[in-house]
Amino acid sequence: MSTVSARKKAPSWFPRFWAVVRYEMLWNIRKKKFLGILIAAFVIATLLLVVPPAISAYNGVKIAKNPDYAITFGGSGFLFLLFAIATAVNSISSEFESGSIVPLVTKPVSRTMIFLGKVFGSFIILVVSYVVLYGYVTVASVVLYGPQNSLQYIPLIVIGSLLSTFIWVSLLFAVGSISKNTIMTVIVAIILFLALFFTGPIVSLYSQPSPTLDYVPGTGSTGMLMITNSTSVSGGTDNTGTNLVNYALYPNANVTYYKYNLTATINARGSSGLQIEGVLYTESTGLVALRSAVVAVVYTAAFFIIAWVAFKRSQILE
């Protein structure tokens, strides 16, 4: 009877899982670096909003109304990296460094449940952070650039930002599970980000835009969306949110990728921009949006699988 009673009183799966999620969220929020990085992210967003109007005011030029500013503010790769570091850098590696992993694994939860709870806790924090951020951006856009159009697509920006950020979150989980060192985890993430940030545009410029670049995390190849005005479109994972919005707004439109004549551009004087030599290829907005989202999901899944395997196999010494 006592065994049966004990089984009845044992908590079910969800209460134990939610306990891990709450633990993960509190573990992150209590860290000063978490608040510091989030503040830095909001400062960067504020600068992106305020600097153009400030420059126009300084030059005595009235800032032009831009009713589409809010739905084109899809964040940036560096912003996504900052949010990822804020929410995930302490998730695995710091547990081993501080020794707090020992009492955690002695609880009546499996390592898989601990891992999933940490992932879901990071997800909740990111959702709240991005809802607040893009709510702030929307209000600021109305104040600075006038009434905004298509605000119903702001959730697509949030979803895209989450997909873009979780590439870095999953990478931090993977490196943290393998190295068990927070500094090493941050260094690896920053080095990889800088490598992609600088090499992507250079390769795109000298070898011409190519769909291959869109399968690597980053900005990807850049083309032009020809509707009423020429709008620059980047097909990489950093632009998943804006690509989803472009597809929602222009489902039948195409993105055109041009071949540039670098020699003519260098020799040209008094002209701005790259000299276009011809059209390389075109893609539908649907393909661009789908590819950037799927590539983000694939990288995230791969890194999380690596992190989960490494975490399960980690030796924990008291």
PyMOL commands that set and color helices and strands:
alter all, ss='L'
color gray80, all
select helices_A, chain A and resi 2-9+13-29+32-58+69-72+77-88+93-98+101-105+111-145+151-179+182-206+211-215+237-249+262-267+285-313
alter helices_A, ss='H'
color red, helices_A
select strands_A, chain A and resi 222-226+230-234+254-260+276-284
alter strands_A, ss='S'
color yellow, strands_A
deselect
rebuild
show_as cartoon
